[in-house]
Amino acid sequence: MTQALRVGRIAALNMYPVYHHLEQAAGPDLEFTDGHPTELNELLLGGGLDVSAVSSIEWARNAPELRLLPAASITAHGAVDSIRLFSRVPFAEVRTVAVTPHSATSVALLRVLTGSRPEPFRILETDPQKALERHDGVLLIGDEALEAERAGLAPHSTDLAEIWRERSGLPMVFAVWVARRDVASGPRERLAGLLRDALSGYRDDPEAVVHAAAERFPFPVDFIRGYFGRLRYGFGDAERAGLLAFCEEAHRAGLLEAMPAEADLTAA
């Protein structure tokens, strides 16, 4: 019997439009593991997964060991709501930050956008409200950021994807789909095909996905519909350009030792 392909599944609302259809199309040859982006990054790099959506910065840092699947991503072409810095002071005045332990790309993006102005970031280890008593700001992602925004966690709330778009004119690619180099081409190409089918299914009937998500996540239908409308899941020329620009900025900021090879941006 052929061994199942071990696939990472980001357990958050933002990736549901992909996983909704991927789950339906998957057979016994796909085995899912749920986790936050940083958990899936570690599992993939450690050999515990074969394929996953992973933080863009971690793909860039480990490009020689991974193969990019240019079939899907999680991308913002402007404000996205779920990658936010909540702060007691305006964004330009933030000096101390506690950052989520769940996202590598968002933390790197915050450093790119703020430069050397803030002190070294601290990992968020307590309730965000309590952390704001000791820090100027806290960086939250995913469902936690969405809930904090709705609750009005702090006087100031800054959407990092919106700032990136204003400064670069390009989309911000937060996660890409990659496979380990030792995964055979057949299973890799099958998953890439399933990802493309999943995106087509979502585009053909987005309302079905919105209502299915409302049954699984603690957000109302109208909120989910608007949120999904601010995300993009494909990987085309615009996303490739945005990913390359982010890598260049991360490299310039000392967050990325070496730029991925040009072939790594296109190889499947």
C-alpha positions as CSV (number, residue, x, y, z in Angstrom):
1,M,0.0,0.0,0.0
2,T,1.3,3.5,-0.9
3,Q,2.2,5.6,2.1
4,A,-0.1,8.6,2.6
5,L,1.2,12.0,1.8
6,R,1.5,13.9,5.1
7,V,-0.1,17.4,4.6
8,G,0.0,20.3,7.1
9,R,-3.2,22.1,7.6
10,I,-3.2,25.6,9.1
11,A,-6.0,25.6,11.7
12,A,-7.4,29.1,11.1
13,L,-10.2,30.7,9.3
14,N,-7.9,32.4,6.7
15,M,-7.0,29.1,5.1
16,Y,-10.4,27.5,5.2
17,P,-11.4,28.3,1.5
18,V,-8.5,26.0,0.4
19,Y,-8.9,23.3,3.0
20,H,-12.7,23.1,2.6
21,H,-12.4,21.7,-1.0
22,L,-9.1,19.9,-0.4
23,E,-10.7,17.8,2.4
24,Q,-13.6,16.9,0.1
25,A,-11.3,15.8,-2.7
26,A,-8.8,14.1,-0.5
27,G,-8.6,10.3,-0.4
28,P,-6.8,7.9,1.9
29,D,-3.5,9.0,0.2
30,L,-3.6,12.3,2.1
31,E,-3.1,12.5,5.9
32,F,-3.7,15.9,7.5
33,T,-2.0,17.4,10.5
34,D,-3.4,20.6,12.1
35,G,-1.3,23.4,13.6
36,H,-0.2,27.0,13.6
37,P,2.1,28.1,10.9
38,T,5.2,28.0,13.1
39,E,4.3,24.4,14.2
40,L,3.9,23.3,10.6
41,N,7.1,25.0,9.6
42,E,9.0,22.9,12.2
43,L,7.3,19.7,11.3
44,L,8.0,20.1,7.6
45,L,11.6,21.0,8.1
46,G,12.0,18.2,10.6
47,G,10.6,15.5,8.3
48,G,7.3,15.2,10.1
49,L,5.3,16.4,7.1
50,D,5.8,16.0,3.3
51,V,3.9,19.1,2.1
52,S,2.3,22.1,3.8
53,A,1.5,25.7,3.6
54,V,4.3,27.4,5.5
55,S,5.4,30.9,6.5
56,S,7.0,32.6,3.5
57,I,10.1,33.7,5.4
58,E,10.7,30.1,6.5
59,W,10.4,28.9,2.9
60,A,13.0,31.6,1.9
61,R,15.3,30.6,4.7
62,N,15.2,26.9,3.7
63,A,14.6,27.1,-0.1
64,P,17.4,24.6,-0.9
65,E,15.6,21.9,1.1
66,L,12.1,22.7,-0.2
67,R,10.2,22.8,-3.5
68,L,7.7,25.7,-4.0
69,L,4.3,24.6,-5.3
70,P,3.2,27.5,-7.4
71,A,-0.4,26.5,-7.2
72,A,-1.7,28.3,-4.0
73,S,-0.7,30.8,-1.3
74,I,-2.3,33.0,1.3
75,T,-1.9,36.6,0.1
76,A,-3.2,40.0,0.9
77,H,-3.5,42.7,-1.7
78,G,-4.2,45.4,0.9
79,A,-5.7,45.4,4.4
80,V,-6.5,41.9,5.6
81,D,-7.5,42.4,9.3
82,S,-5.9,39.3,10.6
83,I,-2.2,40.5,10.8
84,R,-2.4,43.4,13.2
85,L,-0.3,45.3,15.7
86,F,-2.4,46.4,18.6
87,S,-0.8,49.3,20.5
88,R,-1.2,51.9,23.2
89,V,0.5,54.5,21.0
90,P,0.5,55.3,17.3
91,F,2.4,52.8,15.1
92,A,5.3,55.3,14.5
93,E,5.8,55.6,18.3
94,V,5.9,51.9,19.1
95,R,9.2,51.0,20.9
96,T,8.4,47.7,22.7
97,V,6.5,44.8,21.2
98,A,5.3,41.3,22.3
99,V,4.9,39.2,19.2
100,T,2.8,36.1,18.5
101,P,4.7,32.8,18.6
102,H,2.5,31.4,15.9
103,S,3.8,33.3,12.8
104,A,7.3,33.7,11.4
105,T,6.4,35.8,8.4
106,S,4.3,38.4,10.3
107,V,7.1,38.9,12.8
108,A,9.6,39.4,10.0
109,L,7.2,41.8,8.2
110,L,6.8,43.9,11.4
111,R,10.6,44.2,11.7
112,V,10.8,45.2,8.0
113,L,8.2,47.9,8.4
114,T,9.6,49.3,11.7
115,G,13.3,48.9,11.0
116,S,15.5,49.2,14.1
117,R,13.2,51.6,15.9
118,P,11.6,49.1,18.3
119,E,13.7,47.2,20.9
120,P,14.2,43.5,20.2
121,F,10.8,41.8,20.1
122,R,9.6,39.7,23.0
123,I,7.5,36.5,22.6
124,L,3.9,37.0,23.7
125,E,3.6,34.6,26.7
126,T,0.5,36.0,28.4
127,D,-2.9,37.4,27.7
128,P,-2.6,40.2,25.1
129,Q,-4.4,42.7,27.3
130,K,-1.9,42.0,30.2
131,A,1.0,42.2,27.7
132,L,-0.2,45.7,26.7
133,E,0.4,46.8,30.3
134,R,4.1,46.2,29.9
135,H,4.6,46.7,26.1
136,D,3.7,49.5,23.6
137,G,2.1,46.9,21.3
138,V,1.3,43.2,20.7
139,L,1.4,41.5,17.3
140,L,-1.5,39.0,16.7
141,I,-2.4,36.9,13.7
142,G,-5.3,34.8,12.4
143,D,-8.4,34.2,14.4
144,E,-6.9,35.8,17.5
145,A,-6.3,39.1,15.7
146,L,-9.8,39.0,14.2
147,E,-11.3,38.6,17.7
148,A,-9.1,41.3,19.2
149,E,-10.1,43.7,16.5
150,R,-13.8,43.1,17.0
151,A,-13.3,43.5,20.8
152,G,-11.3,46.8,20.5
153,L,-8.2,45.4,22.3
154,A,-6.2,48.6,22.1
155,P,-6.5,52.3,21.1
156,H,-4.5,51.8,18.0
157,S,-4.7,48.9,15.5
158,T,-2.4,48.7,12.5
159,D,-2.9,46.3,9.6
160,L,0.6,45.3,8.5
161,A,-0.5,44.1,5.0
162,E,-2.0,47.5,4.4
163,I,1.2,49.3,5.2
164,W,3.2,46.9,3.1
165,R,0.9,47.6,0.1
166,E,1.2,51.3,0.6
167,R,5.0,51.2,0.7
168,S,5.7,48.5,-1.9
169,G,2.7,48.7,-4.2
170,L,2.7,44.8,-4.2
171,P,0.7,42.1,-2.5
172,M,2.0,40.5,0.7
173,V,2.4,36.8,0.5
174,F,2.2,35.4,4.0
175,A,2.4,31.7,3.3
176,V,3.3,29.5,0.3
177,W,2.7,25.8,-0.3
178,V,5.9,23.8,-0.4
179,A,7.1,20.1,-0.4
180,R,10.2,18.6,0.9
181,R,12.8,17.9,-1.8
182,D,12.6,14.2,-1.2
183,V,8.9,14.0,-2.1
184,A,8.4,12.2,-5.4
185,S,7.1,14.2,-8.3
186,G,3.9,12.1,-8.7
187,P,2.4,12.9,-5.2
188,R,3.7,16.4,-5.4
189,E,2.0,17.1,-8.7
190,R,-1.2,15.4,-7.5
191,L,-1.4,17.7,-4.5
192,A,-0.7,20.8,-6.7
193,G,-3.6,19.7,-8.9
194,L,-5.9,19.3,-5.9
195,L,-4.9,22.8,-4.7
196,R,-5.8,24.2,-8.1
197,D,-9.1,22.3,-8.0
198,A,-9.8,23.6,-4.5
199,L,-9.3,27.2,-5.6
200,S,-11.6,26.7,-8.6
201,G,-14.3,25.2,-6.3
202,Y,-14.1,28.2,-4.0
203,R,-14.3,30.7,-6.9
204,D,-17.3,28.8,-8.4
205,D,-19.3,28.9,-5.2
206,P,-17.8,31.1,-2.5
207,E,-21.1,31.3,-0.6
208,A,-21.0,27.6,0.2
209,V,-17.6,28.0,1.7
210,V,-18.6,31.0,3.7
211,H,-21.6,29.2,5.3
212,A,-19.5,26.1,5.9
213,A,-16.9,28.2,7.7
214,A,-19.6,29.8,9.8
215,E,-20.5,26.4,11.2
216,R,-16.8,25.7,12.1
217,F,-15.5,29.1,13.3
218,P,-17.0,31.6,15.9
219,F,-17.7,34.4,13.4
220,P,-21.0,35.4,11.7
221,V,-21.6,34.8,8.0
222,D,-21.4,38.5,7.0
223,F,-18.1,38.9,8.8
224,I,-16.6,35.8,7.2
225,R,-17.8,36.9,3.7
226,G,-16.0,40.2,4.0
227,Y,-12.9,38.7,5.5
228,F,-12.5,36.1,2.7
229,G,-13.0,38.9,0.2
230,R,-9.8,40.5,1.4
231,L,-7.7,37.4,0.9
232,R,-6.2,35.8,-2.2
233,Y,-5.2,32.2,-2.6
234,G,-3.6,31.9,-6.0
235,F,0.0,32.2,-7.0
236,G,0.6,34.2,-10.1
237,D,3.0,36.9,-11.3
238,A,1.8,39.5,-8.8
239,E,2.2,37.1,-5.9
240,R,5.7,36.0,-7.1
241,A,6.7,39.7,-7.4
242,G,5.4,40.4,-3.9
243,L,7.2,37.4,-2.4
244,L,10.5,38.4,-4.1
245,A,10.2,42.0,-2.8
246,F,9.5,40.8,0.7
247,C,12.5,38.5,0.6
248,E,14.7,41.3,-0.6
249,E,13.5,43.5,2.2
250,A,14.0,40.7,4.8
251,H,17.5,40.1,3.4
252,R,18.3,43.8,3.7
253,A,17.1,43.9,7.3
254,G,19.3,40.9,8.2
255,L,16.4,38.5,8.6
256,L,17.4,36.3,5.7
257,E,21.0,35.3,5.2
258,A,20.7,34.6,1.5
259,M,18.2,35.2,-1.2
260,P,16.4,32.2,-2.7
261,A,17.7,31.2,-6.2
262,E,15.6,32.4,-9.0
263,A,14.7,28.8,-9.9
264,D,13.3,28.3,-6.4
265,L,10.6,30.9,-7.1
266,T,9.3,28.9,-10.1
267,A,10.2,25.2,-9.5
268,A,7.4,22.9,-8.8
